[in-house]
């Protein structure tokens, strides 16, 4: 393989073991191309013995993320697995069975099953992160962390993404808005609602109806909204899963989404692609986020705590047929 790539055996070893200080991106590309041409699979057991690494990165998620309605989770996991594989790592995804996630994390740390861990759905002042930092296990959080914790996180600017969506909708001529969101006090839900309000203020538009609740309550609220004589031009939601519910209710009420009324989401994942029409959404760029998470894990594995600040990855607008 070294001969095909035009590099030394040591360089191949550096690439396979993720020693990024010893090779360029061009060299990595040549080695990767040679691996693919030869259908080469590294001997993971040998790598583990040599490096004393498991070559696995843990991904801890809540049980709610595994629900079928959470289409974003599948898109993100696919991107994370691919990003890890490019560096020779596997993803070990796991959850906990009770309200306390710390016992399963403590057991994982004691066993040494993973070289690093990615925490999902950050609680900001997250006890999981305190546990990982105290045990010196490399980690990174998908979601912001409190100032007193290591700032090893990657996130998106939810409010800014929602303001950009409102600019898009106003630019298309929509003027009467309503907002539907899932109940909960998670910071990203608050930020998305704040972005909706800021978008209205930015264009001098009156505050629309705002509702946050669960499945059946959301359905009833949408029926009430679209049944009015002066119904909204557009219903903005805080996720693609909520938007899919709104689309279904609008169809059941005889409205053509994208023509009679606009509906938007936030995620830009698989859920928004299975509706008819597809959902216009604030897309979270999972490929960029996954790559950043894995890169940060690699840096912590190689050199210990980096002290780097957290980073925000810009969102995008996915232009579907719903608005």
ChimeraX attribute file (.defattr): number of C-alpha atoms within 10 A of each C-alpha:
attribute: neighborCount
match mode: 1-to-1
recipient: residues
	/A:1	18
	/A:2	16
	/A:3	11
	/A:4	13
	/A:5	19
	/A:6	14
	/A:7	14
	/A:8	12
	/A:9	13
	/A:10	11
	/A:11	19
	/A:12	23
	/A:13	15
	/A:14	16
	/A:15	24
	/A:16	19
	/A:17	19
	/A:18	19
	/A:19	15
	/A:20	16
	/A:21	9
	/A:22	11
	/A:23	14
	/A:24	11
	/A:25	10
	/A:26	9
	/A:27	17
	/A:28	21
	/A:29	13
	/A:30	18
	/A:31	24
	/A:32	19
	/A:33	15
	/A:34	18
	/A:35	18
	/A:36	12
	/A:37	11
	/A:38	11
	/A:39	9
	/A:40	11
	/A:41	9
	/A:42	13
	/A:43	8
	/A:44	14
	/A:45	11
	/A:46	10
	/A:47	17
	/A:48	14
	/A:49	10
	/A:50	10
	/A:51	10
	/A:52	10
	/A:53	18
	/A:54	18
	/A:55	22
	/A:56	21
	/A:57	24
	/A:58	20
	/A:59	21
	/A:60	21
	/A:61	19
	/A:62	17
	/A:63	13
	/A:64	11
	/A:65	16
	/A:66	14
	/A:67	10
	/A:68	12
	/A:69	14
	/A:70	18
	/A:71	20
	/A:72	23
	/A:73	20
	/A:74	16
	/A:75	18
	/A:76	18
	/A:77	17
	/A:78	13
	/A:79	19
	/A:80	23
	/A:81	19
	/A:82	17
	/A:83	23
	/A:84	22
	/A:85	15
	/A:86	16
	/A:87	19
	/A:88	18
	/A:89	23
	/A:90	19
	/A:91	20
	/A:92	15
	/A:93	15
	/A:94	13
	/A:95	16
	/A:96	15
	/A:97	9
	/A:98	11
	/A:99	8
	/A:100	11
	/A:101	16
	/A:102	16
	/A:103	12
	/A:104	16
	/A:105	20
	/A:106	14
	/A:107	11
	/A:108	14
	/A:109	19
	/A:110	10
	/A:111	9
	/A:112	13
	/A:113	16
	/A:114	21
	/A:115	21
	/A:116	26
	/A:117	27
	/A:118	24
	/A:119	21
	/A:120	16
	/A:121	16
	/A:122	22
	/A:123	17
	/A:124	17
	/A:125	14
	/A:126	16
	/A:127	15
	/A:128	20
	/A:129	25
	/A:130	14
	/A:131	15
	/A:132	20
	/A:133	15
	/A:134	9
	/A:135	12
	/A:136	14
	/A:137	20
	/A:138	25
	/A:139	27
	/A:140	29
	/A:141	29
	/A:142	20
	/A:143	21
	/A:144	25
	/A:145	22
	/A:146	12
	/A:147	9
	/A:148	8
	/A:149	15
	/A:150	20
	/A:151	18
	/A:152	26
	/A:153	25
	/A:154	21
	/A:155	22
	/A:156	19
	/A:157	17
	/A:158	25
	/A:159	21
	/A:160	19
	/A:161	24
	/A:162	29
	/A:163	23
	/A:164	18
	/A:165	25
	/A:166	24
	/A:167	16
	/A:168	15
	/A:169	21
	/A:170	18
	/A:171	10
	/A:172	10
	/A:173	9
	/A:174	17
	/A:175	16
	/A:176	18
	/A:177	24
	/A:178	20
	/A:179	22
	/A:180	25
	/A:181	23
	/A:182	18
	/A:183	13
	/A:184	12
	/A:185	8
	/A:186	12
	/A:187	15
	/A:188	20
	/A:189	19
	/A:190	16
	/A:191	18
	/A:192	23
	/A:193	24
	/A:194	16
	/A:195	22
	/A:196	30
	/A:197	21
	/A:198	19
	/A:199	23
	/A:200	20
	/A:201	13
	/A:202	12
	/A:203	12
	/A:204	9
	/A:205	15
	/A:206	12
	/A:207	16
	/A:208	16
	/A:209	13
	/A:210	17
	/A:211	16
	/A:212	18
	/A:213	14
	/A:214	12
	/A:215	12
	/A:216	10
	/A:217	13
	/A:218	21
	/A:219	19
	/A:220	11
	/A:221	18
	/A:222	22
	/A:223	16
	/A:224	11
	/A:225	17
	/A:226	19
	/A:227	13
	/A:228	9
	/A:229	7
	/A:230	9
	/A:231	15
	/A:232	22
	/A:233	21
	/A:234	23
	/A:235	26
	/A:236	30
	/A:237	28
	/A:238	27
	/A:239	25
	/A:240	30
	/A:241	23
	/A:242	25
	/A:243	27
	/A:244	24
	/A:245	16
	/A:246	25
	/A:247	27
	/A:248	15
	/A:249	19
	/A:250	23
	/A:251	12
	/A:252	11
	/A:253	13
	/A:254	10
	/A:255	15
	/A:256	16
	/A:257	22
	/A:258	21
	/A:259	11
	/A:260	14
	/A:261	19
	/A:262	23
	/A:263	29
	/A:264	35
	/A:265	30
	/A:266	29
	/A:267	26
	/A:268	29
	/A:269	27
	/A:270	18
	/A:271	24
	/A:272	28
	/A:273	16
	/A:274	11
	/A:275	17
	/A:276	17
	/A:277	17
	/A:278	24
	/A:279	30
	/A:280	28
	/A:281	30
	/A:282	26
	/A:283	19
	/A:284	25
	/A:285	19
	/A:286	22
	/A:287	17
	/A:288	14
	/A:289	23
	/A:290	22
	/A:291	18
	/A:292	21
	/A:293	24
	/A:294	25
	/A:295	16
	/A:296	24
	/A:297	24
	/A:298	23
	/A:299	16
	/A:300	21
	/A:301	17
	/A:302	15
	/A:303	9
	/A:304	13
	/A:305	18
	/A:306	15
	/A:307	10
	/A:308	11
	/A:309	10
	/A:310	17
	/A:311	17
	/A:312	14
	/A:313	15
	/A:314	16
	/A:315	22
	/A:316	16
	/A:317	18
	/A:318	21
	/A:319	16
	/A:320	18
	/A:321	17
	/A:322	25
	/A:323	25
